[in-house]
Amino acid sequence: MNVYTIIFNNVSFLELQYLSFKKHCPLQSFTVIDNTNDATTRSGIAQFAAKYSCTVVPTTNPRFDFGGFSHQQAIQTALDNSKDTSIICDPDVFLLKPLELVNDFVLAGLMQGTEKIHYLWPGFLIINTTLLKDKLDLRGALINPSNLDDFIIPDPSQGWTWEQHPEQTKTRISTDSGGLLCRYIRDYSPKIHEFSLAFVEDLGYDSIIPGHLRGRYKEWFHYWVIGGRILHSGVSSNWIGRSQSEFEEKEALTKEIVEWVLKEA
C-alpha cells in the first residue's frame, strides 16, 4: 500500500498518521504532498521526512487564496505520483484497525454527491491502479446529470467560483474535488467498494474513545468513523472557527486516542 497524505496548514498529526498506517496495513511507501506556503508547517514536514525517510512532493500552486483550487491541485498531484494500490488522504485520518477490502476493487471510499451524481470523498480514497487502467480525474466540475461526460471546469486564473458560469449552473450540478469520479463509478460500479460512515455520537463512544478519555469528548468534535476502523478527526484546519484553546483541546484528545490504540492494538 502506498499512502499519499496532503498537508496544507497542520502538520501536528503527521507522525501519528504514519505510525497508524504502518501498524495496520502493508505499507510500501508514505509520501507527503506538501501543499503549504507556511514556513513552520514546511519545516515540520521536513523534520518528519528526515526522521522516517519519507518522500515529500511539493505541489505547484499559485492560488493559495482559493481553497478549492488548492485542494484540487494537491489531490491531483497525489494521483499523478501514485502507483500500484494507493491511498490518498487528509492528514487527520488514522487507521485504528487493519483495512478490509473486497477483491478486484478499483476504487474504495465514502460515497457523496447528489441523487443523480455520485462520487467519492477525496479525504480517504483508495485506488487500485493495477486494475484501473483509465486515467483518473479528481477535479470538481459543473456536471450535466443527464450526460456525465458533459462537464465544465472553472478557470482557476479567474478565481474558484461557479458564478463564472451562471447559465450553466441552471442545468449542471456543482461538485467538490473528486466530482469527476462519477464517470468512473458509472463505468466500474460493480468494483467500487463503499465504506460505511458513522459518527461517534451515533456509533457509541466506547467503541472508539477509551474509557479514561471519554469525559473529554465534546459534541462539536464530531469524529467520523469510516468502515468501522478508520478515524477522521475532521476540521483540522479549524475552518469552523473555534477558539485556539478549543481547537487545541480537540487536537490533544485526537492524539491521545490514536496513541492509546497504537499502544493497545
Secondary structure, DSSP 4 states (H G I P E B T S, - for coil): -EEEEEESS--TTHHHHHHHHHHHS---EEEEEE----HHHHHHHHHHHHHHT-EEEE---S-TT-HHHHHHHHHHHHHHH--SEEEEE-TTEEESS-----TT-SEEE-EEE-SS-EEE-TTEEEEETTT--SPP-----EEETTEEEEEE---GGG-S-GGG-TTGGGTSEE--TTGGGHHHHHHHGGGEEEPPEEEHHHH-GGGTS-GGGGGG--GGG--EEETTTEEE---TT-TT---HHHHHHHHHHHHHHHHHHHHH-
